Amino acid sequence: MGDRLRLVVIGAGLVSISLASVLIKLCPAPPFTISSYRLFIAAVIYLLFACLRGRPVWEAFTPSGRRWALLSGLFLGIHFLSWISSLRYTSVAVSVILVQTFPVFVVIGSWLFLQEQPSRRTAVGMILALAGGVVITLEAGRSGEIRLAGNLLALTGALGAAGYYLIGRKLRSAVDTVPYVGFVYSVAAAVALTATLGSGAPMAGFALRTWLLLIAIALLPQVIGHTSLNWALKHYSATTVSILTLAEPLGATILAFLILHEKVGSLTLFGGLIILAGVALTLLAEHGRSGGRGKVA
């Protein structure tokens, strides 16, 4: 496949994931309901794909691997439940920027649980990203408790994503993409459905427009967007792909401005730039340590 076509595929993936927050804002269904349908539809698609390949997803794991995959699905469910909920309380720009701090938490988790000592450049990147988060939180504090709650939910979403990626680093060397995401998405969907039903949020009775938005949220950012980025990992290093995903906050912010007419405050813009710089520095530092060989999907 030529470089031009690869860029088209990656571009389509970035546009798809950038649309997620705007589509969620437009969807009147409760956040837990949106999370459930996004994960459930994606899980069904990947499970069907795995069946067509003739092997159930659970057979790709060892007994120990299944336990880790269950934990990975729990973290992924927490990620979507928290992050999608955050969009009800704060702006698209703030929510997406804060949830994109997850690589910093991956590095911290690797340090605490995998004994992977961060380099000096990695530490500087982490400090920059966390400082940017403080700047955005200060502006949220001036905007009231509701926006601050939204920011905390977005950061919880980042922690959930970090747990999902940390476990993915452990499992993906032995398990292919399709069975891995088929199993993990199914667990995450079960977590989201349990939370949705437990909270009393509705799962039916929506208008046609709401159903179409729920389907679009599952197909565009989840199935097309994340699949495109997983595909990109076959052609580019994990760090390169991770840095490319830093375009998501920019794309989501522009789309939110054009479609939702959301404005970005000066402190949010300043803090967001600091966060993205810190995350980029962290990823580049980790890429230099691994020699570009590691892949995380």
ABEGO torsion letter per residue (X at the ends): XBAAAAAAAAAAAAAAAAAAAAAAAABABBAAAAAAAAAAAAAAAAAAAAAAAGBBAAAABBAAAAAAAAAAAAAAAAAAAAAAAAAAABBAAAAAAAAAAAAAAAAAAAAAAAGBBBBAAAAAAAAAAAAAAAAAAAAAAAAEAAAAAAAAAAAAAAAAAAAAAAAAAAAAAABBAAAAAAAAAAAAAAAAAAAAAAAGBBABGBBAAAAAAAAAAAAAAAAAAAAAAAAAAAABBAAAAAAAAAAAAAAAAAAAAAAAGBBBBAAAAAAAAAAAAAAAAAAAAAAAAAGGABBBX
